[in-house]
Amino acid sequence: MRLSILAVGKIKERGIREAIDDYTGRVSRHFPVDEIEVRDAPPAELAATLEKRWPSSAHVVALDVEGKTMSSERFARWLEARMAQGKGKVVFLIGGAEGLPPSVRARADEKLSLSAMTLPHRLARLFLAEQLYRAVTILRNEPYAR
C-alpha cells in the first residue's frame, strides 16, 4: 500500500513542518508515504491541478468537516480494510483556506472529518500525519497508540 497526502499550500512554519516530517517518516518505515503540495488557485484551476495529481486507481479521501468521523481505532481498521482490498494507493486530499473545490469533494471516493471543528489546513495535515502513524501502531499492536 502507498499513502499520499495531496495538500493545497506549503507548510512554512518550521515546527509544524518538522512534526509532519517526523510522523510521515515513522509511517514510511511500514508504507511508502508521499506528500504533494500544490499552489492555491481559483476553484476550477485548483480542481484540475488536484485531479491531475492522483492516480485514477487510487482510493481518494477528501478531508472535509462534513465527512464521516472515526475514532483512532476505527481509522486504523479502515486503513487495514483498504490494504486488504489491495487497491494499492490511498490519497488524502487537504484543501487550502477555502477548502476543497466542490467538484473535487464530489469526485472523492470518501469524505473524512478529522474534527467537527474547522482546522487550519496546516494543522489538519499534522493531525492526519499523526493519525496515520497512530493507525500503524494500532495495527502492529505497538505501545504508542495506548
Protein Blocks (a to p, Z undefined) as FASTA:
>chain_A
ZZddddedjdfblklmmmmmmmmmmmmmmbccdddddddddfklmmmmmmmmpcfkbccd
dddfklccddfklmmmmmmmmmmnonopacdddddfkopafklmmmpmbdcdfbfbdcdf
klmmmmmmmmmmmmmmmmnopaklZZ
